[in-house]
């Protein structure tokens, strides 16, 4: 239930609250007792508010619209990914990200349609917590943040920096009035969190049902998933995989749509956006040629 919005004061409060808790048995989680209390609070808020909203969102908002919203939220985060890939000296990934942002912001109608992925330009990962890790900053203690979910001290700080320094948010603050800009940023984060929760209803239910200790299992899979993102090995268990949208248009007889179907513009999206069927093929050929020319070792 990790939401994209990371208010710095809330992060500071969560870190100070965690520091007050007694230790646990896991050396990476010295504040386990406090973290378990925070998880209990989060679970209560989720049952009362967040999950009902996510279920209503999924039940009443058509799948193509949800896909467009998901694509829009992802596109608004691309400048953060770009900045962090540059800070990590991952220049090829930065080029991919810049191309994604350009294509989806123009041909993809400000990101509502993901043109880049079916054109062969996959999303890259990049956040300031990852950047700090690349420069040797350790994880720090595991933290369960109020409303924001599982993290660690380094990534919590990194998420706060990403939230403040997001170029889209900074631009909106200059173009709009400051209060309106802050509301825009908060709305973007809340919408991203709602979309993430709606996509993971069954994932979290299954994780909870299969766990003798939900807190320990959640901690394990989140840490393992982060290890995978950072490119390091982990023996802490299985990874947490986001499910495809169960209510998206099916790929076959009653089955859920594959992940590609959630980002490629299908007939319903083309009817909404007016995208021509050949646009993806044209964009793919153009993007592959650009990437081929950018790679010195590629055959010409």
Secondary structure, DSSP 8 states (H G I E B T S, - for coil): ---S---HHHHHHHHHHHHTS---SSTT-TTHHHHHHHHHHHHHHIIIIIHHHHHHHHHHS-HHHHHHHHHHHHHHTHHHHHHHHHHTT-HHHHHHHHHHHHHHHHTTTTTTS-HHHHTT-------HHHHHHHTT----SEEEETTTEEEEHHHHHHHHHHHHH-HHHHHHHHHS-HHHHHHHHHHHHHHHHHHHHHHTHHHHHHHHHT-SSHHHHHHHHHHHHHHHHTT----S---------TTS--SSSS----HHHHHS--HHHHHHH---TTHHHHHHHHHHHHHHHH-TTS--
